[in-house]
Protein backbone atom coordinates (compact mmCIF):
# COMPACT_ATOMS: atom_id res chain seq x y z
CA UNK A 1 0.00 0.00 0.00
CA UNK A 2 1.26 3.50 -0.76
CA UNK A 3 1.67 6.35 1.64
CA UNK A 4 -0.04 8.87 -0.64
CA UNK A 5 -2.31 11.48 0.86
CA UNK A 6 -5.41 13.12 -0.52
CA UNK A 7 -4.55 16.17 -2.57
CA UNK A 8 -6.60 19.33 -2.24
CA UNK A 9 -7.88 18.70 -5.75
CA UNK A 10 -8.27 15.11 -6.94
CA UNK A 11 -6.95 14.42 -10.41
CA UNK A 12 -10.34 12.93 -11.36
CA UNK A 13 -13.68 13.99 -9.94
CA UNK A 14 -16.98 12.41 -10.92
CA UNK A 15 -20.25 14.04 -9.91
CA UNK A 16 -23.72 12.67 -10.54
CA UNK A 17 -22.66 10.23 -13.26
CA UNK A 18 -25.62 8.33 -14.70
CA UNK A 19 -25.78 5.82 -17.53
CA UNK A 20 -28.77 3.99 -18.98
CA UNK A 21 -28.97 1.19 -21.50
CA UNK A 22 -32.59 1.30 -22.57
CA UNK A 23 -34.70 0.78 -19.46
CA UNK A 24 -31.73 -0.46 -17.44
CA UNK A 25 -29.99 2.10 -15.24
CA UNK A 26 -26.38 0.92 -15.03
CA UNK A 27 -25.05 3.91 -13.04
CA UNK A 28 -27.08 6.07 -10.71
CA UNK A 29 -25.60 9.34 -9.43
CA UNK A 30 -21.98 8.27 -9.02
CA UNK A 31 -19.79 10.69 -7.03
CA UNK A 32 -16.14 9.65 -6.84
CA UNK A 33 -12.79 11.39 -6.34
CA UNK A 34 -9.59 9.72 -7.50
CA UNK A 35 -6.33 11.07 -6.08
CA UNK A 36 -2.88 11.04 -7.65
CA UNK A 37 -0.35 8.80 -5.94
CA UNK A 38 -3.01 6.43 -4.66
CA UNK A 39 -4.58 3.13 -5.62
CA UNK A 40 -8.38 3.32 -5.58
CA UNK A 41 -9.92 -0.15 -5.71
CA UNK A 42 -13.28 -0.39 -7.45
CA UNK A 43 -15.22 -3.45 -6.32
CA UNK A 44 -18.74 -4.78 -6.65
CA UNK A 45 -20.70 -7.86 -7.54
CA UNK A 46 -21.30 -8.86 -11.16
CA UNK A 47 -23.64 -6.31 -12.73
CA UNK A 48 -22.91 -3.64 -10.11
CA UNK A 49 -21.63 -1.20 -12.74
CA UNK A 50 -17.84 -1.46 -12.48
CA UNK A 51 -17.19 -2.02 -16.18
CA UNK A 52 -19.65 0.67 -17.23
CA UNK A 53 -18.05 3.20 -14.88
CA UNK A 54 -14.49 2.63 -16.05
CA UNK A 55 -15.69 2.70 -19.67
CA UNK A 56 -17.25 6.12 -19.03
CA UNK A 57 -13.92 7.35 -17.68
CA UNK A 58 -12.03 5.76 -20.58
CA UNK A 59 -14.22 7.28 -23.27
CA UNK A 60 -15.83 4.03 -24.44
CA UNK A 61 -19.25 5.06 -23.06
CA UNK A 62 -20.51 8.60 -22.58
CA UNK A 63 -22.52 9.31 -19.42
CA UNK A 64 -26.14 10.33 -19.91
CA UNK A 65 -25.75 12.99 -17.23
CA UNK A 66 -23.30 14.21 -14.63
CA UNK A 67 -19.92 15.88 -14.77
CA UNK A 68 -16.35 14.64 -15.14
CA UNK A 69 -13.62 16.99 -13.92
CA UNK A 70 -9.99 16.35 -14.78
CA UNK A 71 -7.31 18.25 -12.86
CA UNK A 72 -9.95 20.66 -11.62
CA UNK A 73 -11.69 21.48 -14.89
CA UNK A 74 -14.79 19.98 -16.53
CA UNK A 75 -14.07 17.75 -19.52
CA UNK A 76 -16.02 15.72 -22.06
CA UNK A 77 -14.42 12.35 -22.79
CA UNK A 78 -16.10 11.22 -25.98
CA UNK A 79 -13.56 8.67 -27.20
CA UNK A 80 -10.59 6.67 -25.88
CA UNK A 81 -8.40 9.10 -27.83
CA UNK A 82 -9.85 11.95 -25.74
CA UNK A 83 -9.02 10.01 -22.59
CA UNK A 84 -5.48 9.30 -23.78
CA UNK A 85 -4.92 12.97 -24.60
CA UNK A 86 -5.72 13.82 -20.97
CA UNK A 87 -3.39 11.12 -19.64
CA UNK A 88 -5.93 8.38 -18.94
CA UNK A 89 -4.88 4.90 -20.06
CA UNK A 90 -6.70 1.60 -19.55
CA UNK A 91 -5.20 -1.87 -19.24
CA UNK A 92 -8.12 -4.07 -20.27
CA UNK A 93 -8.60 -7.59 -18.98
CA UNK A 94 -7.77 -9.03 -22.42
CA UNK A 95 -4.63 -6.80 -22.46
CA UNK A 96 -5.09 -5.97 -26.19
CA UNK A 97 -1.62 -7.27 -27.06
CA UNK A 98 -0.70 -8.84 -30.41
CA UNK A 99 0.99 -12.21 -30.00
CA UNK A 100 2.68 -11.99 -33.40
CA UNK A 101 4.51 -8.76 -32.49
CA UNK A 102 7.42 -8.21 -30.13
CA UNK A 103 7.38 -6.09 -26.97
CA UNK A 104 8.52 -2.85 -28.63
CA UNK A 105 6.05 -3.24 -31.49
CA UNK A 106 3.22 -3.82 -29.02
CA UNK A 107 4.13 -0.84 -26.85
CA UNK A 108 4.11 1.50 -29.85
CA UNK A 109 1.28 -0.14 -31.79
CA UNK A 110 -0.75 2.62 -33.46
CA UNK A 111 1.64 5.30 -32.15
CA UNK A 112 4.80 4.37 -34.01
CA UNK A 113 7.57 6.97 -34.16
CA UNK A 114 8.82 7.91 -37.59
CA UNK A 115 12.01 9.62 -38.71
CA UNK A 116 12.55 10.57 -42.36
CA UNK A 117 9.62 8.42 -43.51
CA UNK A 118 11.00 5.33 -41.74
CA UNK A 119 10.25 3.78 -38.37
CA UNK A 120 12.53 5.13 -35.65
CA UNK A 121 13.36 1.65 -34.38
CA UNK A 122 16.27 2.61 -32.13
CA UNK A 123 14.33 5.43 -30.53
CA UNK A 124 11.35 3.19 -29.86
CA UNK A 125 13.60 0.45 -28.46
CA UNK A 126 15.28 2.95 -26.14
CA UNK A 127 11.98 4.39 -24.87
CA UNK A 128 10.47 0.93 -24.36
CA UNK A 129 13.57 -0.27 -22.49
CA UNK A 130 13.67 2.83 -20.29
CA UNK A 131 10.00 2.49 -19.40
CA UNK A 132 10.33 -1.19 -18.50
CA UNK A 133 13.46 -0.45 -16.45
CA UNK A 134 11.78 2.45 -14.62
CA UNK A 135 9.03 0.07 -13.54
CA UNK A 136 11.60 -2.58 -12.53
CA UNK A 137 10.30 -5.04 -15.11
CA UNK A 138 13.39 -7.23 -15.33
CA UNK A 139 12.08 -10.69 -16.13
CA UNK A 140 11.85 -10.39 -19.93
CA UNK A 141 14.84 -11.68 -21.88
CA UNK A 142 14.73 -9.02 -24.55
CA UNK A 143 12.47 -6.14 -25.55
CA UNK A 144 12.43 -7.78 -28.98
CA UNK A 145 10.99 -10.95 -27.47
CA UNK A 146 7.66 -11.97 -29.10
CA UNK A 147 4.72 -11.36 -26.79
CA UNK A 148 3.49 -14.89 -27.56
CA UNK A 149 6.51 -16.24 -25.65
CA UNK A 150 5.78 -14.29 -22.44
CA UNK A 151 4.19 -15.61 -19.25
CA UNK A 152 0.90 -14.18 -18.03
CA UNK A 153 2.64 -11.92 -15.53
CA UNK A 154 5.11 -10.69 -18.13
CA UNK A 155 2.29 -9.94 -20.57
CA UNK A 156 0.48 -7.95 -17.90
CA UNK A 157 3.70 -6.06 -17.14
CA UNK A 158 4.13 -5.16 -20.81
CA UNK A 159 0.52 -3.96 -21.01
CA UNK A 160 1.06 -1.76 -17.94
CA UNK A 161 4.35 -0.41 -19.31
CA UNK A 162 2.57 0.36 -22.58
CA UNK A 163 0.02 2.39 -20.63
CA UNK A 164 2.59 4.46 -18.74
CA UNK A 165 4.84 5.00 -21.78
CA UNK A 166 2.58 7.84 -22.92
CA UNK A 167 2.99 10.10 -19.89
CA UNK A 168 -0.22 8.85 -18.36
CA UNK A 169 -1.49 10.30 -15.10
CA UNK A 170 -4.27 7.79 -14.41
CA UNK A 171 -4.05 4.08 -15.17
CA UNK A 172 -7.24 2.02 -15.01
CA UNK A 173 -6.55 -1.69 -14.50
CA UNK A 174 -9.33 -4.22 -15.09
CA UNK A 175 -8.75 -7.48 -13.19
CA UNK A 176 -4.96 -7.39 -13.69
CA UNK A 177 -4.26 -10.61 -11.79
CA UNK A 178 -7.07 -12.74 -13.23
CA UNK A 179 -5.78 -16.23 -14.13
CA UNK A 180 -2.27 -15.51 -12.82
CA UNK A 181 -0.32 -17.74 -10.46
CA UNK A 182 0.96 -16.63 -7.06
CA UNK A 183 4.41 -15.46 -8.22
CA UNK A 184 3.01 -13.66 -11.26
CA UNK A 185 0.32 -11.99 -9.15
CA UNK A 186 2.98 -10.73 -6.74
CA UNK A 187 4.94 -9.28 -9.66
CA UNK A 188 1.92 -7.43 -11.02
CA UNK A 189 0.82 -6.09 -7.62
CA UNK A 190 4.35 -4.80 -7.01
CA UNK A 191 4.07 -3.01 -10.34
CA UNK A 192 0.73 -1.47 -9.33
CA UNK A 193 2.35 -0.11 -6.17
CA UNK A 194 5.25 1.33 -8.15
CA UNK A 195 2.82 3.25 -10.35
CA UNK A 196 1.31 4.94 -7.29
CA UNK A 197 4.76 5.59 -5.82
CA UNK A 198 5.61 7.44 -9.04
CA UNK A 199 2.65 9.73 -8.41
CA UNK A 200 0.18 8.17 -10.83
CA UNK A 201 -3.44 7.62 -9.91
CA UNK A 202 -4.53 4.00 -10.22
CA UNK A 203 -8.05 2.61 -10.41
CA UNK A 204 -7.91 -1.11 -9.71
CA UNK A 205 -10.96 -3.18 -10.63
CA UNK A 206 -10.76 -6.56 -8.94
CA UNK A 207 -12.82 -9.39 -7.51
CA UNK A 208 -9.79 -10.59 -5.54
CA UNK A 209 -10.02 -9.17 -2.03
CA UNK A 210 -6.50 -10.31 -1.16
CA UNK A 211 -5.16 -8.17 -4.01
CA UNK A 212 -7.34 -5.24 -3.02
CA UNK A 213 -6.24 -5.24 0.61
CA UNK A 214 -2.59 -5.65 -0.38
CA UNK A 215 -2.29 -2.57 -2.60
CA UNK A 216 -5.32 -0.27 -2.26
CA UNK A 217 -5.37 3.00 -0.34
CA UNK A 218 -9.15 3.38 -0.66
CA UNK A 219 -12.00 1.08 -1.65
CA UNK A 220 -15.03 2.24 -3.63
CA UNK A 221 -17.89 -0.27 -3.48
CA UNK A 222 -20.61 -0.35 -6.11
CA UNK A 223 -24.01 -1.94 -5.45
CA UNK A 224 -26.64 -2.13 -8.20
CA UNK A 225 -25.32 0.96 -9.97
CA UNK A 226 -24.95 3.04 -6.80
CA UNK A 227 -21.67 3.96 -5.14
CA UNK A 228 -22.54 2.49 -1.75
CA UNK A 229 -19.29 3.37 0.05
CA UNK A 230 -15.88 4.97 -0.44
CA UNK A 231 -13.58 4.48 2.53
CA UNK A 232 -9.87 4.34 3.38
CA UNK A 233 -8.53 0.82 3.55
CA UNK A 234 -8.06 1.13 7.34
CA UNK A 235 -11.84 1.48 7.77
CA UNK A 236 -12.59 -1.68 5.79
CA UNK A 237 -12.11 -5.41 6.08
CA UNK A 238 -13.18 -8.24 3.80
CA UNK A 239 -16.49 -8.89 5.53
CA UNK A 240 -17.47 -5.22 5.46
CA UNK A 241 -16.73 -5.09 1.74
CA UNK A 242 -18.76 -8.24 1.10
CA UNK A 243 -21.66 -6.83 3.15
CA UNK A 244 -21.72 -3.62 1.12
CA UNK A 245 -21.32 -5.45 -2.19
CA UNK A 246 -24.27 -7.72 -1.47
CA UNK A 247 -26.64 -5.48 0.50
CA UNK A 248 -25.44 -1.91 -0.06
CA UNK A 249 -24.53 -1.34 3.60
CA UNK A 250 -22.73 -2.83 6.60
CA UNK A 251 -23.17 -2.50 10.35
CA UNK A 252 -19.71 -3.87 11.04
CA UNK A 253 -16.72 -1.88 12.21
CA UNK A 254 -13.22 -2.77 11.08
CA UNK A 255 -10.94 -3.98 13.83
CA UNK A 256 -7.23 -2.96 13.74
CA UNK A 257 -6.35 -6.58 14.53
CA UNK A 258 -8.12 -7.79 11.42
CA UNK A 259 -11.32 -8.92 13.16
CA UNK A 260 -14.66 -7.33 12.38
CA UNK A 261 -17.33 -6.60 14.95
CA UNK A 262 -20.95 -5.53 14.91
CA UNK A 263 -21.48 -1.82 15.39
CA UNK A 264 -23.44 -0.89 18.48
CA UNK A 265 -26.77 0.83 17.83
C-alpha positions, 0 to 999 in steps of 0.5 A: 500500500502506498503512503499517498495522501489526498490532494486538495484537488483530486486528479479525477472527480466524478459528480452525478454520473448516470448511464442507462442502456434502454430501461436499465440504469447501469449507473445512478448518481456516481460521485467519486474522487480519484487522487494522484499517488493512490490506488483506488480499488473499485469493487462490486458484484457482477452487474454492479456497474464497475465495467460501465463506470471505467468505460465512461472514464475511458471514453468508451461510453458517454454518461447520460448525465453528470460531470467529469472533472480532470485536474480541476476542470470539466471535460467531455471524454467522448472517445478513448483518444480523448481520454489518452490525450488527458493522460488516462490509459486503460489496461483491459482484462484481455490486455489488447496485445498482439501475439505476433509482435514483439514487446517494442512493437506492441508498446508503440502499436498505433503510435509508431515513431517515424524519422525521415519516412522510416520507423525510428526503431532505435528510438522506440527500443530505447523508450520501451527499455527505459520504461520497463526499467523504470518500472523494474520489469526485469524478467523479460529476456529481450524487448524484442521478445515476441509477446506470444513467448511471455508468461501471463505476468510478463504480458500484464507487465508489458501492457502496464508499461505500454500504458505508462509509456505515454505520460499517463497520469491515471491508469485504469486496471481491469482485473490485472491478476485474473488467471495468474499464479501466485508469483506472477500476481505478486509481480503485477501487484508490485508493479501497481504499487510502483505506479502509485509511488511514481505519483500516478493515480490508479483505479484497480478493478478486482474481484480478488479481495487479497489483491485489493487489501494488499495494494489499495489506499481506498476502496469504492464499493458499487451496489446495483449501480450506486456507489454504496461506500468509499472508505480508506482501507483502514476502515474496511475489512473483507467482511465489510466489503462483502456486506456492502457489495451484497446489501449496499450497507454494513453494520460492522466496524473494522478492527485494527487486529483484522477482526470485524465486529458488529457496530453498536446501535 
